[in-house]
Amino acid sequence: MKIISWNVRGLGSRNKRRMVKDFLRSENPDVVMIQETKKEICDRRFVGSVWTVRNKEWVALPGVWGIKWDFDHLGFKNSE
């Protein structure tokens, strides 16, 4: 399992998102943790702009950002 954690600055820039996307494509991680303090919105379109995995899931907090994972390789079970 490959996990990447990255404190990214500037994900509002299309060029930065492309750089992140290219890097993640080359590394092929199962889990990605991105810290970006100025990005407030994390929707499906935005997540797709930085990670091309088809079966991705994610959670995010505004101003902190989030964790994304490849659902084909990693699942979570609710223990409530």
KOLGU-4560 file (N, C-alpha, C; in nm, 3 decimals, padded with zeros to 5 digits):
<recs>
<n_xx: 00.085 n_yy: -00.117 n_zz: 00.000 ca_xx: 00.000 ca_yy: 00.000 ca_zz: 00.000 c_xx: 00.089 c_yy: 00.124 c_zz: 00.000 mol: A seq: 1 type: MET>
<n_xx: 00.057 n_yy: 00.217 n_zz: -00.087 ca_xx: 00.134 ca_yy: 00.341 ca_zz: -00.097 c_xx: 00.048 c_yy: 00.457 c_zz: -00.048 mol: A seq: 2 type: LYS>
<n_xx: 00.103 n_yy: 00.533 n_zz: 00.048 ca_xx: 00.035 ca_yy: 00.648 ca_zz: 00.106 c_xx: 00.121 c_yy: 00.772 c_zz: 00.083 mol: A seq: 3 type: ILE>
<n_xx: 00.058 n_yy: 00.878 n_zz: 00.035 ca_xx: 00.129 ca_yy: 01.004 ca_zz: 00.012 c_xx: 00.062 c_yy: 01.113 c_zz: 00.095 mol: A seq: 4 type: ILE>
<n_xx: 00.142 n_yy: 01.188 n_zz: 00.170 ca_xx: 00.095 ca_yy: 01.305 ca_zz: 00.243 c_xx: 00.170 c_yy: 01.425 c_zz: 00.189 mol: A seq: 5 type: SER>
<n_xx: 00.097 n_yy: 01.532 n_zz: 00.154 ca_xx: 00.160 ca_yy: 01.645 ca_zz: 00.087 c_xx: 00.098 c_yy: 01.775 c_zz: 00.137 mol: A seq: 6 type: TRP>
<n_xx: 00.182 n_yy: 01.864 n_zz: 00.186 ca_xx: 00.139 ca_yy: 01.998 ca_zz: 00.224 c_xx: 00.152 c_yy: 02.086 c_zz: 00.100 mol: A seq: 7 type: ASN>
<n_xx: 00.045 n_yy: 02.096 n_zz: 00.024 ca_xx: 00.046 ca_yy: 02.166 ca_zz: -00.104 c_xx: 00.003 c_yy: 02.310 c_zz: -00.084 mol: A seq: 8 type: VAL>
<n_xx: 00.069 n_yy: 02.400 n_zz: -00.152 ca_xx: 00.026 ca_yy: 02.540 ca_zz: -00.152 c_xx: -00.012 c_yy: 02.576 c_zz: -00.294 mol: A seq: 9 type: ARG>
<n_xx: -00.126 n_yy: 02.641 n_zz: -00.309 ca_xx: -00.164 ca_yy: 02.694 ca_zz: -00.439 c_xx: -00.250 c_yy: 02.605 c_zz: -00.526 mol: A seq: 10 type: GLY>
<n_xx: -00.334 n_yy: 02.521 n_zz: -00.466 ca_xx: -00.420 ca_yy: 02.435 ca_zz: -00.547 c_xx: -00.529 c_yy: 02.511 c_zz: -00.621 mol: A seq: 11 type: LEU>
<n_xx: -00.541 n_yy: 02.639 n_zz: -00.597 ca_xx: -00.633 ca_yy: 02.720 ca_zz: -00.676 c_xx: -00.581 c_yy: 02.743 c_zz: -00.817 mol: A seq: 12 type: GLY>
<n_xx: -00.453 n_yy: 02.721 n_zz: -00.837 ca_xx: -00.389 ca_yy: 02.738 ca_zz: -00.968 c_xx: -00.405 c_yy: 02.613 c_zz: -01.053 mol: A seq: 13 type: SER>
<n_xx: -00.451 n_yy: 02.630 n_zz: -01.176 ca_xx: -00.466 ca_yy: 02.516 ca_zz: -01.267 c_xx: -00.331 c_yy: 02.445 c_zz: -01.290 mol: A seq: 14 type: ARG>
<n_xx: -00.224 n_yy: 02.523 n_zz: -01.303 ca_xx: -00.092 ca_yy: 02.463 ca_zz: -01.324 c_xx: -00.048 c_yy: 02.378 c_zz: -01.205 mol: A seq: 15 type: ASN>
<n_xx: -00.077 n_yy: 02.424 n_zz: -01.084 ca_xx: -00.040 ca_yy: 02.347 ca_zz: -00.964 c_xx: -00.122 c_yy: 02.218 c_zz: -00.958 mol: A seq: 16 type: LYS>
<n_xx: -00.253 n_yy: 02.227 n_zz: -00.988 ca_xx: -00.336 ca_yy: 02.105 ca_zz: -00.989 c_xx: -00.285 c_yy: 02.005 c_zz: -01.092 mol: A seq: 17 type: ARG>
<n_xx: -00.244 n_yy: 02.054 n_zz: -01.208 ca_xx: -00.190 ca_yy: 01.965 ca_zz: -01.311 c_xx: -00.061 c_yy: 01.898 c_zz: -01.264 mol: A seq: 18 type: ARG>
<n_xx: 00.025 n_yy: 01.975 n_zz: -01.196 ca_xx: 00.149 ca_yy: 01.919 ca_zz: -01.143 c_xx: 00.119 c_yy: 01.810 c_zz: -01.040 mol: A seq: 19 type: MET>
<n_xx: 00.025 n_yy: 01.837 n_zz: -00.949 ca_xx: -00.013 ca_yy: 01.738 ca_zz: -00.848 c_xx: -00.072 c_yy: 01.615 c_zz: -00.915 mol: A seq: 20 type: VAL>
<n_xx: -00.160 n_yy: 01.635 n_zz: -01.011 ca_xx: -00.224 ca_yy: 01.523 ca_zz: -01.082 c_xx: -00.119 c_yy: 01.437 c_zz: -01.153 mol: A seq: 21 type: LYS>
<n_xx: -00.025 n_yy: 01.501 n_zz: -01.221 ca_xx: 00.080 ca_yy: 01.425 ca_zz: -01.290 c_xx: 00.165 c_yy: 01.346 c_zz: -01.191 mol: A seq: 22 type: ASP>
<n_xx: 00.198 n_yy: 01.408 n_zz: -01.078 ca_xx: 00.277 ca_yy: 01.338 ca_zz: -00.976 c_xx: 00.202 c_yy: 01.217 c_zz: -00.922 mol: A seq: 23 type: PHE>
<n_xx: 00.074 n_yy: 01.237 n_zz: -00.887 ca_xx: -00.005 ca_yy: 01.126 ca_zz: -00.832 c_xx: -00.023 c_yy: 01.015 c_zz: -00.935 mol: A seq: 24 type: LEU>
<n_xx: -00.039 n_yy: 01.052 n_zz: -01.060 ca_xx: -00.051 ca_yy: 00.951 ca_zz: -01.165 c_xx: 00.078 c_yy: 00.869 c_zz: -01.175 mol: A seq: 25 type: ARG>
<n_xx: 00.191 n_yy: 00.935 n_zz: -01.164 ca_xx: 00.319 ca_yy: 00.863 ca_zz: -01.176 c_xx: 00.347 c_yy: 00.775 c_zz: -01.054 mol: A seq: 26 type: SER>
<n_xx: 00.301 n_yy: 00.818 n_zz: -00.936 ca_xx: 00.327 ca_yy: 00.742 ca_zz: -00.813 c_xx: 00.222 c_yy: 00.635 c_zz: -00.785 mol: A seq: 27 type: GLU>
<n_xx: 00.101 n_yy: 00.653 n_zz: -00.836 ca_xx: -00.009 ca_yy: 00.557 ca_zz: -00.821 c_xx: -00.034 c_yy: 00.518 c_zz: -00.674 mol: A seq: 28 type: ASN>
<n_xx: -00.062 n_yy: 00.616 n_zz: -00.587 ca_xx: -00.085 ca_yy: 00.585 ca_zz: -00.446 c_xx: -00.224 c_yy: 00.527 c_zz: -00.423 mol: A seq: 29 type: PRO>
<n_xx: -00.240 n_yy: 00.458 n_zz: -00.310 ca_xx: -00.370 ca_yy: 00.407 ca_zz: -00.268 c_xx: -00.443 c_yy: 00.509 c_zz: -00.180 mol: A seq: 30 type: ASP>
<n_xx: -00.366 n_yy: 00.588 n_zz: -00.106 ca_xx: -00.421 ca_yy: 00.690 ca_zz: -00.017 c_xx: -00.343 c_yy: 00.819 c_zz: -00.037 mol: A seq: 31 type: VAL>
<n_xx: -00.414 n_yy: 00.931 n_zz: -00.046 ca_xx: -00.351 ca_yy: 01.062 ca_zz: -00.060 c_xx: -00.406 c_yy: 01.153 c_zz: 00.049 mol: A seq: 32 type: VAL>
<n_xx: -00.316 n_yy: 01.215 n_zz: 00.124 ca_xx: -00.355 ca_yy: 01.313 ca_zz: 00.226 c_xx: -00.298 c_yy: 01.447 c_zz: 00.183 mol: A seq: 33 type: MET>
<n_xx: -00.386 n_yy: 01.542 n_zz: 00.154 ca_xx: -00.343 ca_yy: 01.673 ca_zz: 00.106 c_xx: -00.381 c_yy: 01.778 c_zz: 00.209 mol: A seq: 34 type: ILE>
<n_xx: -00.283 n_yy: 01.860 n_zz: 00.245 ca_xx: -00.307 ca_yy: 01.973 ca_zz: 00.333 c_xx: -00.299 c_yy: 02.098 c_zz: 00.247 mol: A seq: 35 type: GLN>
<n_xx: -00.405 n_yy: 02.178 n_zz: 00.248 ca_xx: -00.411 ca_yy: 02.303 ca_zz: 00.172 c_xx: -00.502 c_yy: 02.397 c_zz: 00.251 mol: A seq: 36 type: GLU>
<n_xx: -00.443 n_yy: 02.491 n_zz: 00.322 ca_xx: -00.518 ca_yy: 02.571 ca_zz: 00.419 c_xx: -00.610 c_yy: 02.674 c_zz: 00.356 mol: A seq: 37 type: THR>
<n_xx: -00.590 n_yy: 02.710 n_zz: 00.231 ca_xx: -00.671 ca_yy: 02.815 ca_zz: 00.171 c_xx: -00.782 c_yy: 02.763 c_zz: 00.081 mol: A seq: 38 type: LYS>
<n_xx: -00.788 n_yy: 02.635 n_zz: 00.057 ca_xx: -00.892 ca_yy: 02.579 ca_zz: -00.030 c_xx: -01.014 c_yy: 02.547 c_zz: 00.053 mol: A seq: 39 type: LYS>
<n_xx: -01.126 n_yy: 02.613 n_zz: 00.023 ca_xx: -01.247 ca_yy: 02.597 ca_zz: 00.103 c_xx: -01.341 c_yy: 02.489 c_zz: 00.048 mol: A seq: 40 type: GLU>
<n_xx: -01.344 n_yy: 02.470 n_zz: -00.084 ca_xx: -01.439 ca_yy: 02.377 ca_zz: -00.145 c_xx: -01.367 c_yy: 02.253 c_zz: -00.194 mol: A seq: 41 type: ILE>
<n_xx: -01.422 n_yy: 02.139 n_zz: -00.156 ca_xx: -01.365 ca_yy: 02.010 ca_zz: -00.199 c_xx: -01.481 c_yy: 01.925 c_zz: -00.251 mol: A seq: 42 type: CYS>
<n_xx: -01.518 n_yy: 01.944 n_zz: -00.377 ca_xx: -01.626 ca_yy: 01.866 ca_zz: -00.436 c_xx: -01.569 c_yy: 01.764 c_zz: -00.535 mol: A seq: 43 type: ASP>
<n_xx: -01.655 n_yy: 01.682 n_zz: -00.593 ca_xx: -01.611 ca_yy: 01.576 ca_zz: -00.685 c_xx: -01.531 c_yy: 01.632 c_zz: -00.802 mol: A seq: 44 type: ARG>
<n_xx: -01.575 n_yy: 01.744 n_zz: -00.855 ca_xx: -01.503 ca_yy: 01.804 ca_zz: -00.969 c_xx: -01.361 c_yy: 01.844 c_zz: -00.929 mol: A seq: 45 type: ARG>
<n_xx: -01.349 n_yy: 01.907 n_zz: -00.813 ca_xx: -01.216 ca_yy: 01.950 ca_zz: -00.770 c_xx: -01.126 c_yy: 01.831 c_zz: -00.740 mol: A seq: 46 type: PHE>
<n_xx: -01.178 n_yy: 01.731 n_zz: -00.671 ca_xx: -01.098 ca_yy: 01.612 ca_zz: -00.641 c_xx: -01.052 c_yy: 01.547 c_zz: -00.771 mol: A seq: 47 type: VAL>
<n_xx: -01.141 n_yy: 01.539 n_zz: -00.869 ca_xx: -01.104 ca_yy: 01.483 ca_zz: -00.999 c_xx: -00.997 c_yy: 01.564 c_zz: -01.070 mol: A seq: 48 type: GLY>
<n_xx: -00.986 n_yy: 01.692 n_zz: -01.038 ca_xx: -00.885 ca_yy: 01.775 ca_zz: -01.103 c_xx: -00.744 c_yy: 01.749 c_zz: -01.049 mol: A seq: 49 type: SER>
<n_xx: -00.734 n_yy: 01.680 n_zz: -00.935 ca_xx: -00.602 ca_yy: 01.648 ca_zz: -00.881 c_xx: -00.574 c_yy: 01.498 c_zz: -00.873 mol: A seq: 50 type: VAL>
<n_xx: -00.676 n_yy: 01.415 n_zz: -00.885 ca_xx: -00.653 ca_yy: 01.270 ca_zz: -00.877 c_xx: -00.748 c_yy: 01.200 c_zz: -00.972 mol: A seq: 51 type: TRP>
<n_xx: -00.694 n_yy: 01.117 n_zz: -01.060 ca_xx: -00.773 ca_yy: 01.057 ca_zz: -01.167 c_xx: -00.825 c_yy: 00.917 c_zz: -01.135 mol: A seq: 52 type: THR>
<n_xx: -00.807 n_yy: 00.868 n_zz: -01.015 ca_xx: -00.857 ca_yy: 00.735 ca_zz: -00.980 c_xx: -01.009 c_yy: 00.732 c_zz: -00.997 mol: A seq: 53 type: VAL>
<n_xx: -01.059 n_yy: 00.630 n_zz: -01.065 ca_xx: -01.203 ca_yy: 00.625 ca_zz: -01.095 c_xx: -01.289 c_yy: 00.600 c_zz: -00.971 mol: A seq: 54 type: ARG>
<n_xx: -01.251 n_yy: 00.508 n_zz: -00.887 ca_xx: -01.331 ca_yy: 00.472 ca_zz: -00.770 c_xx: -01.275 c_yy: 00.537 c_zz: -00.644 mol: A seq: 55 type: ASN>
<n_xx: -01.275 n_yy: 00.669 n_zz: -00.642 ca_xx: -01.217 ca_yy: 00.739 ca_zz: -00.528 c_xx: -01.325 c_yy: 00.783 c_zz: -00.431 mol: A seq: 56 type: LYS>
<n_xx: -01.288 n_yy: 00.787 n_zz: -00.308 ca_xx: -01.371 ca_yy: 00.844 ca_zz: -00.202 c_xx: -01.284 c_yy: 00.947 c_zz: -00.131 mol: A seq: 57 type: GLU>
<n_xx: -01.348 n_yy: 01.038 n_zz: -00.060 ca_xx: -01.269 ca_yy: 01.137 ca_zz: 00.012 c_xx: -01.350 c_yy: 01.196 c_zz: 00.126 mol: A seq: 58 type: TRP>
<n_xx: -01.277 n_yy: 01.253 n_zz: 00.219 ca_xx: -01.335 ca_yy: 01.335 ca_zz: 00.326 c_xx: -01.250 c_yy: 01.461 c_zz: 00.334 mol: A seq: 59 type: VAL>
<n_xx: -01.312 n_yy: 01.572 n_zz: 00.371 ca_xx: -01.237 ca_yy: 01.698 ca_zz: 00.375 c_xx: -01.298 c_yy: 01.793 c_zz: 00.477 mol: A seq: 60 type: ALA>
<n_xx: -01.212 n_yy: 01.879 n_zz: 00.530 ca_xx: -01.254 ca_yy: 01.988 ca_zz: 00.617 c_xx: -01.206 c_yy: 02.118 c_zz: 00.554 mol: A seq: 61 type: LEU>
<n_xx: -01.292 n_yy: 02.220 n_zz: 00.541 ca_xx: -01.249 ca_yy: 02.347 ca_zz: 00.484 c_xx: -01.130 c_yy: 02.403 c_zz: 00.561 mol: A seq: 62 type: PRO>
<n_xx: -01.033 n_yy: 02.454 n_zz: 00.488 ca_xx: -00.917 ca_yy: 02.514 ca_zz: 00.549 c_xx: -00.813 c_yy: 02.414 c_zz: 00.598 mol: A seq: 63 type: GLY>
<n_xx: -00.842 n_yy: 02.287 n_zz: 00.588 ca_xx: -00.747 ca_yy: 02.182 ca_zz: 00.625 c_xx: -00.726 c_yy: 02.090 c_zz: 00.505 mol: A seq: 64 type: VAL>
<n_xx: -00.829 n_yy: 02.063 n_zz: 00.440 ca_xx: -00.845 ca_yy: 01.978 ca_zz: 00.324 c_xx: -00.859 c_yy: 01.836 c_zz: 00.363 mol: A seq: 65 type: TRP>
<n_xx: -00.813 n_yy: 01.740 n_zz: 00.284 ca_xx: -00.862 ca_yy: 01.608 ca_zz: 00.315 c_xx: -00.778 c_yy: 01.490 c_zz: 00.277 mol: A seq: 66 type: GLY>
<n_xx: -00.844 n_yy: 01.377 n_zz: 00.290 ca_xx: -00.786 ca_yy: 01.247 ca_zz: 00.261 c_xx: -00.869 c_yy: 01.184 c_zz: 00.151 mol: A seq: 67 type: ILE>
<n_xx: -00.800 n_yy: 01.129 n_zz: 00.052 ca_xx: -00.867 ca_yy: 01.060 ca_zz: -00.058 c_xx: -00.809 c_yy: 00.920 c_zz: -00.068 mol: A seq: 68 type: LYS>
<n_xx: -00.891 n_yy: 00.824 n_zz: -00.109 ca_xx: -00.840 ca_yy: 00.689 ca_zz: -00.123 c_xx: -00.902 c_yy: 00.621 c_zz: -00.243 mol: A seq: 69 type: TRP>
<n_xx: -00.831 n_yy: 00.523 n_zz: -00.293 ca_xx: -00.877 ca_yy: 00.441 ca_zz: -00.404 c_xx: -00.966 c_yy: 00.333 c_zz: -00.345 mol: A seq: 70 type: ASP>
<n_xx: -01.096 n_yy: 00.341 n_zz: -00.371 ca_xx: -01.193 ca_yy: 00.250 ca_zz: -00.312 c_xx: -01.170 c_yy: 00.105 c_zz: -00.355 mol: A seq: 71 type: PHE>
<n_xx: -01.105 n_yy: 00.084 n_zz: -00.470 ca_xx: -01.075 ca_yy: -00.052 ca_zz: -00.515 c_xx: -00.970 c_yy: -00.120 c_zz: -00.427 mol: A seq: 72 type: ASP>
<n_xx: -00.886 n_yy: -00.040 n_zz: -00.360 ca_xx: -00.777 ca_yy: -00.096 ca_zz: -00.280 c_xx: -00.797 c_yy: -00.081 c_zz: -00.130 mol: A seq: 73 type: HIS>
<n_xx: -00.887 n_yy: 00.006 n_zz: -00.089 ca_xx: -00.902 ca_yy: 00.034 ca_zz: 00.053 c_xx: -01.047 c_yy: 00.068 c_zz: 00.083 mol: A seq: 74 type: LEU>
<n_xx: -01.104 n_yy: 00.001 n_zz: 00.179 ca_xx: -01.241 ca_yy: 00.030 ca_zz: 00.220 c_xx: -01.244 c_yy: 00.059 c_zz: 00.369 mol: A seq: 75 type: GLY>
<n_xx: -01.350 n_yy: 00.121 n_zz: 00.413 ca_xx: -01.367 ca_yy: 00.151 ca_zz: 00.554 c_xx: -01.497 c_yy: 00.091 c_zz: 00.602 mol: A seq: 76 type: PHE>
<n_xx: -01.495 n_yy: 00.045 n_zz: 00.723 ca_xx: -01.614 ca_yy: -00.014 ca_zz: 00.783 c_xx: -01.658 c_yy: 00.076 c_zz: 00.898 mol: A seq: 77 type: LYS>
<n_xx: -01.785 n_yy: 00.114 n_zz: 00.897 ca_xx: -01.840 ca_yy: 00.198 ca_zz: 01.002 c_xx: -01.860 c_yy: 00.111 c_zz: 01.126 mol: A seq: 78 type: ASN>
<n_xx: -01.803 n_yy: 00.151 n_zz: 01.238 ca_xx: -01.810 ca_yy: 00.069 ca_zz: 01.359 c_xx: -01.913 c_yy: 00.121 c_zz: 01.458 mol: A seq: 79 type: SER>
<n_xx: -02.002 n_yy: 00.208 n_zz: 01.415 ca_xx: -02.104 ca_yy: 00.262 ca_zz: 01.506 c_xx: -02.209 c_yy: 00.159 c_zz: 01.537 mol: A seq: 80 type: GLU>
</recs>
